[in-house]
Amino acid sequence: QSVLTQPPSASGTPGQRVTISCSRSRPNIGSNIVNWYQQLPGTAPRLLIYSNNQRPSGVPDRFSGSKSGTSASLAISGLQSEDEADYYCAAWDDSLNGWVFGGGTKLTVL
Amino acid sequence: QVQLVESGGGLVKPGGSLRLSCAASGFTFSDYYMTWIRQAPGKGLEWVSFINSRSTTIYYADSMKGRFTISRDNAKNSLYLQMNSLRAEDTAVYYCATVRGIIIEYWGQGTLVTVSS
């Protein structure tokens, strides 16, 4: 059972906006910083959003992150077929001295 | 550009050992913290271990403590993971990655470890 909880699946049609939530179950997730990763089928994860809402260079602005209290969200606007992937949230855990990941959300573009 | 190439994966019997390597290029390896993450087949991501740039700070996930050893050779731009007493549940793709602050940033393509008799 992950410290970070994500819905196992999400879906949308091309052009739609979808959001994926990530909520933490205990308070000592350090610094309130959540990062998001995209894992396309058969590939390694890549950093999509860092520090709750920052995009690395090369990530389209269709992807955005936000955080409020104990929950974070990833939003994808103008959904495209190539966005079909698994999405993971992650955060540093002070009590573990390591990272915890959400269980992942499989996004299907209908 | 940052490139991380893992190697050393393969099939090993329960109780056996394996040493994974991660060759880094395209950045100043000795300036970066590094980490290993794994992913069991069809499952999510699980953090394994962390090492700082000078090898003075090392952390492990609880289930790996005492069995896995992370190390690095800055002169060879390489990161390692020595895995002993392997179990079936250690079967996974193992990724090495760079760390910036508390952000896991760049990932390698992974190497598959299969523990089976």
HADDOCK unambig.tbl for C-alpha pairs under 7 A between the chains (distance, minus, plus):
assign (segid A and resid 43 and name CA) (segid B and resid 109 and name CA) 6.93 0.50 0.50
assign (segid A and resid 44 and name CA) (segid B and resid 107 and name CA) 6.76 0.50 0.50
assign (segid A and resid 44 and name CA) (segid B and resid 108 and name CA) 6.89 0.50 0.50
assign (segid A and resid 44 and name CA) (segid B and resid 109 and name CA) 5.32 0.50 0.50
assign (segid A and resid 44 and name CA) (segid B and resid 110 and name CA) 6.95 0.50 0.50
assign (segid A and resid 45 and name CA) (segid B and resid 107 and name CA) 6.79 0.50 0.50
assign (segid A and resid 46 and name CA) (segid B and resid 106 and name CA) 6.84 0.50 0.50
assign (segid A and resid 46 and name CA) (segid B and resid 107 and name CA) 6.66 0.50 0.50
assign (segid A and resid 47 and name CA) (segid B and resid 105 and name CA) 5.89 0.50 0.50
assign (segid A and resid 50 and name CA) (segid B and resid 103 and name CA) 6.94 0.50 0.50
assign (segid A and resid 92 and name CA) (segid B and resid 102 and name CA) 6.27 0.50 0.50
assign (segid A and resid 97 and name CA) (segid B and resid 59 and name CA) 6.55 0.50 0.50
assign (segid A and resid 98 and name CA) (segid B and resid 59 and name CA) 6.97 0.50 0.50
assign (segid A and resid 98 and name CA) (segid B and resid 61 and name CA) 6.94 0.50 0.50
assign (segid A and resid 99 and name CA) (segid B and resid 47 and name CA) 5.93 0.50 0.50
assign (segid A and resid 100 and name CA) (segid B and resid 47 and name CA) 6.77 0.50 0.50
assign (segid A and resid 101 and name CA) (segid B and resid 45 and name CA) 6.39 0.50 0.50
assign (segid A and resid 101 and name CA) (segid B and resid 46 and name CA) 6.69 0.50 0.50
assign (segid A and resid 103 and name CA) (segid B and resid 44 and name CA) 5.60 0.50 0.50
assign (segid A and resid 104 and name CA) (segid B and resid 44 and name CA) 6.15 0.50 0.50
